[in-house]
Amino acid sequence: MTLTELLQNAQFVVNAKGQKQAVQLELPIWEELLAVFQNHLDEEEPTQELLAIPGLVEAVEQSKRRVQAGQFSRYEDIQRNV
């Protein structure tokens, strides 16, 4: 599956105003996306396909900072509250 096909499987979590707040992926899609990123990291040369996605690099860095700061929710906790 291409990176574009993987990202087309994204579902968005929106707030009460309908603004996108988060992205939700099925676990197999997430795992495949991680594999794509890992392959590109191993090559140490991001491809133009990855860099062409608006805001992707910034979003990944922001996500890393949030995880390091403990600002995340476990899937099990979210699923229990739905």
N, C-alpha and C positions, 0 to 999 in steps of 0.2 A: 504494500500500500504506500502511495506517495505521501509526503508531508501534507500536501493540500487535502488529500482525501481523509487523512487522519483528523485534521482540524475541522473538516466539515461535519464531523460527528460530535462536535462540541455542543453542549446545552448550556444556556446562560441562566444564572440565578439573578433575578431582578428585585429591586426594592419596591416599596409601595407606589413609587412614582413611575415604575417601569424602566428605571435606569439599570443597566447591566452592572452587577456588583461582583460576580464571580463566574467561573467557568466550571462546568462539571463534565467529566468524561467517563465512559464505561471503563472498567479496570483493564480489559484487554487492549483497548485503544491507548490508554495511558501507558501501559507497559511497552507497547510498540513505539509510542512517541519517545519514551525514555531511551529506548534502544537506538532510535534515530539520532537523538541528541548525543548519546554516548559515542556512537560511531563518529560523529562529527567532532566531538571533543578529542577523541583519540587521534584523529587526523591533525588536530591543532589548526585546522583551517576551516572556519565556518563557510558554508557554501552560500552562494548568492541567493539560493532559494530560501534559506533560513533568514538571512539578513534582509531580504525583501519584505518580510512580514512586518507591517507597521507596528512598532511598539513591542515586538517580541523580546528583544534583548533586555529592554527596560523592565518588562513584566517579569521575566525570569529572575532578574536581580532583585526586584521588589519582593517576589515570592520567597527568595532565599532569606532576605532580611526578616520577613514576617515569621518564617519558621524558626529562625535563630532567636527571635524575640518571644517565641511561644505564642504567637498570634495566629493560631490555626484551630480548626475543628476536626476532630476525627470523624471519618465517614460513619462509623457506628453510632456516634452521638447525634449526627444529623439525621440519620435514617430513623432513629428511635423517636425523634421529635416531629417527624413528618406524619 
